[in-house]
């Protein structure tokens, strides 16, 4: 979707770069949560507290990210970005719930 948005609205390049950076940070936190969860299986105490801290950080970043994303690009999307097939990739759910 970002590629299509930039084709239509190159003025949003900095905004899209910020959003991509956020996505990378969120992916990194999620990877860390998976790693911590794998290590914490069957554990209590500090291992679970580390996961809790990561999830708190993730929640804060995602809330900020979604608010920024909505403010920054919703107007452009509402104005109509031609759908050249990007919506299939963005909104398609994998079969079987994966």
Backbone torsions as a table, in degrees:
resi	resn	phi	psi	omega
1	UNK	NA	-39.0	-178.4
2	UNK	-61.8	-37.8	179.7
3	UNK	-62.3	-44.0	178.1
4	UNK	-64.7	-42.2	179.3
5	UNK	-60.0	-43.4	-179.8
6	UNK	-68.2	-32.5	176.6
7	UNK	-62.7	-39.5	-178.3
8	UNK	-85.2	-31.6	-174.8
9	UNK	-134.6	72.1	-179.8
10	UNK	-60.0	-19.7	177.6
11	UNK	-66.0	-12.8	179.8
12	UNK	-95.3	15.1	-176.1
13	UNK	-57.3	-45.2	-179.4
14	UNK	-65.5	-41.2	178.8
15	UNK	-61.8	-46.9	180.0
16	UNK	-63.4	-40.4	177.6
17	UNK	-59.7	-41.6	177.5
18	UNK	-63.5	-41.5	179.7
19	UNK	-66.1	-41.3	177.9
20	UNK	-62.7	-42.1	177.5
21	UNK	-59.8	-43.7	176.3
22	UNK	-60.0	-43.9	-179.7
23	UNK	-60.3	-40.1	178.9
24	UNK	-66.3	-39.6	178.3
25	UNK	-65.1	-42.7	178.9
26	UNK	-63.4	-42.3	177.9
27	UNK	-61.6	-38.8	178.7
28	UNK	-65.2	-42.7	178.7
29	UNK	-64.9	-42.1	178.8
30	UNK	-62.4	-40.0	176.9
31	UNK	-62.7	-40.5	178.3
32	UNK	-65.0	-40.3	178.0
33	UNK	-62.4	-42.9	178.2
34	UNK	-61.2	-45.3	179.0
35	UNK	-60.3	-46.8	179.4
36	UNK	-64.7	-40.1	179.5
37	UNK	-64.3	-40.2	178.1
38	UNK	-61.6	-42.1	179.9
39	UNK	-72.0	-28.8	-173.7
40	UNK	-89.6	-3.4	-177.6
41	UNK	-52.6	121.1	-179.8
42	UNK	81.3	3.2	-178.8
43	UNK	-97.6	171.0	174.7
44	UNK	-138.7	178.6	172.5
45	UNK	69.5	-128.0	-171.7
46	UNK	-56.0	-37.1	-179.1
47	UNK	-63.4	-43.0	179.5
48	UNK	-73.0	-32.6	177.4
49	UNK	-64.5	-36.1	177.8
50	UNK	-64.1	-41.3	177.7
51	UNK	-64.7	-42.5	179.3
52	UNK	-59.2	-43.5	179.0
53	UNK	-63.3	-42.9	178.9
54	UNK	-62.5	-42.6	-179.6
55	UNK	-68.1	-35.8	175.2
56	UNK	-62.2	-44.4	177.7
57	UNK	-62.8	-42.2	179.0
58	UNK	-61.8	-44.0	180.0
59	UNK	-61.5	-42.8	-179.5
60	UNK	-65.4	-44.3	180.0
61	UNK	-64.6	-43.0	-177.9
62	UNK	-66.7	-39.1	178.1
63	UNK	-62.2	-46.9	178.2
64	UNK	-62.1	-44.1	-178.7
65	UNK	-60.9	-49.3	-177.4
66	UNK	-65.2	-38.2	176.3
67	UNK	-62.7	-45.1	179.5
68	UNK	-64.0	-46.7	-178.5
69	UNK	-59.8	-43.8	-179.7
70	UNK	-63.1	-45.9	179.5
71	UNK	-66.1	-40.8	-169.5
72	UNK	-78.2	-36.8	-173.4
73	UNK	-122.4	-6.0	-177.1
74	UNK	-62.7	-37.9	179.1
75	UNK	-61.6	-43.3	179.5
76	UNK	-64.5	-42.4	179.5
77	UNK	-68.2	-39.4	178.4
78	UNK	-63.8	-29.7	179.8
79	UNK	-72.5	-14.9	175.3
80	UNK	100.8	99.4	172.9
81	UNK	-97.7	122.8	-179.5
82	UNK	-54.3	133.7	-179.5
83	UNK	-90.5	104.2	178.9
84	UNK	-99.0	21.5	-179.1
85	UNK	110.3	-5.9	-178.3
86	UNK	-63.0	-31.7	-177.0
87	UNK	-66.9	-29.9	176.7
88	UNK	-61.0	-43.2	-179.6
89	UNK	-71.4	-34.2	-176.7
90	UNK	-78.4	-43.1	-170.3
91	UNK	-103.2	-3.4	-179.0
92	UNK	-76.4	133.4	174.2
93	UNK	-100.3	141.3	177.4
94	UNK	-67.6	145.9	177.6
95	UNK	-68.2	146.9	179.6
96	UNK	83.9	7.2	175.6
97	UNK	79.1	11.6	-179.2
98	UNK	-84.6	NA	NA
